Amino acid sequence: MDFSSDNTAGASQAILAAIACANEGSASAYGTDPLTAKAKQLLQHVFEREVACFLVTTGTAAIWRNVLPRPSPCHRR
């Protein structure tokens, strides 16, 4: 088994070109940009329901985004 980091290899030319394209101009941050809206729309189409979309840069970030404890809706301090 290889448990090395998920970001040890370089990106393909297609990915680098897509990043360069997405980097043109300016956009708002934190999920309110047009690319995140498009990703959310595509995910909703795939899953055939409304979804929340939290894009991250690595698989490790995705794992921790879903593993970290969050208070339940009934949590009181």
Secondary structure, DSSP 8 states (H G I E B T S, - for coil): -----TT-S---HHHHHHHHHHTSS---STT-SHHHHHHHHHHHHHHTS-------SSHHHHHHHHHS----TT---
